[in-house]
Amino acid sequence: MKPMMKNFAALLICLSATLGFATSAPEVTIVDAGQKSFALYIENAESGFVHVALKDVHDVVLLSDRVKNEEAFARKYNLVNLPAGDYFLFVEDGARTIVQPIALTEDGLAINEKMVQVFAPAIMVNHDKLDFTMLCLDETSVTIEIIDDEGRENYAATTLEQGSVQRRFDISALESGKYTVVTKIEGENFEKVYREVFTLGDDIAGN
């Protein structure tokens, strides 16, 4: 197979994997349970585990749980000891992150009607090219950085994206060593960061 066809085929595989994430998400339900508390229900967690975390606007983790593979999960969380303000419940299965905004007041809490879904990017290194594919259901601010092992930026750009995001980077000029693709996805008052490491040398391999 010619190199161009190999690269194109690899990109299609990445895109298919990313779109496949959209059909295999755990079923997440969040309801107001009264008295500054909410109940979380998770079903069909098929990816090995699901991580649950409640964070404040400074990305500080206040509560966390880990749901095992295919285990029905139901738990009530009481926020009575937290100060009034904005909080975010993150439900992550590796392929995607579900973000539920929660506003805590002196009298109770309000669960935002819109549950945001953020998808992890698919990274494929092919010889001297790096293919980046990601799905954005809504218009989203996406920052992509390629950083070397000493923390130096070799590429950085922020764009507004919606739909299937596909980028191809020429990495032929990079020196041998380890690099990290950092993807920052910004929502309303929250940020999700994904990191993917790859190595350049005599043989190029993604990790």
Stockholm file with secondary structure:
# STOCKHOLM 1.0

chainA/1-207         MKPMMKNFAALLICLSATLGFATSAPEVTIVDAGQKSFALYIENAESGFVHVALKDVHDVVLLSDRVKNEEAFARKYNLVNLPAGDYFLFVEDGARTIVQPIALTEDGLAINEKMVQVFAPAIMVNHDKLDFTMLCLDETSVTIEIIDDEGRENYAATTLEQGSVQRRFDISALESGKYTVVTKIEGENFEKVYREVFTLGDDIAGN
#=GR chainA/1-207 SS CCHHHHHHHHHHHHHHHHHHHTTSCCEEEEEECSSSEEEEEEECCCSSEEEEEEEETTCCEEEEEEEETTCCEEEEEECTTSCSEEEEEEEECSSEEEEEEEEECSSCEEECSCCEEEECCEEEEETTEEEEEEEEEEEEEEEEEEEETTSCEEEEEEEEEEEEEEEEEECTTSCSEEEEEEEEEEETTEEEEEEEEEEESSSCEEC
#=GC SS_cons         CCHHHHHHHHHHHHHHHHHHHTTSCCEEEEEECSSSEEEEEEECCCSSEEEEEEEETTCCEEEEEEEETTCCEEEEEECTTSCSEEEEEEEECSSEEEEEEEEECSSCEEECSCCEEEECCEEEEETTEEEEEEEEEEEEEEEEEEEETTSCEEEEEEEEEEEEEEEEEECTTSCSEEEEEEEEEEETTEEEEEEEEEEESSSCEEC
//
